[in-house]
Amino acid sequence: MEFVMLVCSATLQEDLEKLFKKNLITGYTLLPTVYGSGRGGGTRLDTEVWPGVNVMYALALEPRQYKAVKDWVESYRLLKTREGIKLFSLALKEML
């Protein structure tokens, strides 16, 4: 299994949850307000100067599910106009 942290603009939440549903990903943790800065999405601090907010998903995925999420993120990041999204993947050693 893979442990995935997916950080993205809150505007992608609906698209990602459709992806999860399509790939039978029913278990995840959603952190609905995440602040940060990155090259792809700029700075999002939910202020007048830096508007916008990110969300973060924590997921434990089977190999097939991980591939579907990774492929979607890779293809989305190729779009000319897009929001920020970053996938962090770690091998999941144990889940209790």
N, C-alpha and C positions, 0 to 999 in steps of 0.2 A: 504494500500500500504506500501511497504518497501522502505526505502532509503538505497542504497547499495554503499559502496566505495570498489572497488575491485582493490587491488594493486598487481602487479605481474611483473615477468620478461617480457621484451619486446618480448621475443621469444614466448610467449603464445598468443600474440595478434591475430594471424590468427585463432587459435583454438577457442578463446573466441568469435570472431566475427562470426564464423560458428555456435557456440552455440546460439548466439543472433538471428541470422537469422532463425535457426531451431525453435526457441521459439517465433518468431514474436516480438522480442525486437528491435524496430526501433529507439527509442529515447534514447540517452545517451550522456554524455560528456566525451571526451577522453583528458586526460592530457598526452601528448606523452613523456615527459621526467620528471621522478620522481626519486630522489636519496634517498637512505636509507639503512638500515641494519636490518636484522632479522635472527632468528635462521634457518628458512627454506631455505632462499635463499642467505644468506651471505650478504656482503656489496657490494653495487653497487653505485659507485660514478663517473663512466665514466672517470676514470683516469688510468694511467699505473699500479698503485699499486692496485686499486680497479676497475677493468674493469666491464663494463656492465651497463645497465640502466633499470629502471622499467618504467611501464606505470600505469596510474590510470584511472579507469572508475568510473563515478558517474552515477547511474541509479535509476530511480523510477519505481518499479516493482509491478505488480499485484501479488497476492498470488501464482498463478500457475507458473508464470515466475520466481518468487523468489525461489520457490522450485526447479525448474529445474537448476538454476544457483548454488544454495547451494548444491544440490546433486552432480553436476559436480565437484565443488571445493572439496567437501569431498572425492569423489572417486579419484580425481587426487592426493590429498595430501597423499593417501595411497600407491601410487607408490613408489617403492624402489629408483629409480633414477628419479628425478623431479627437476623442477625449483621452485623458491619461489613464493608463492601466498598466499594472505590473504584477507578474506572477512570481512568487517565491516558492520553491519546491524543496522539500527535505524528505529523505527516506524516513518512513514511519517505522520505528523499531518495535514499539509496543503500544497497544491501546487497551485500557482497562475499563 
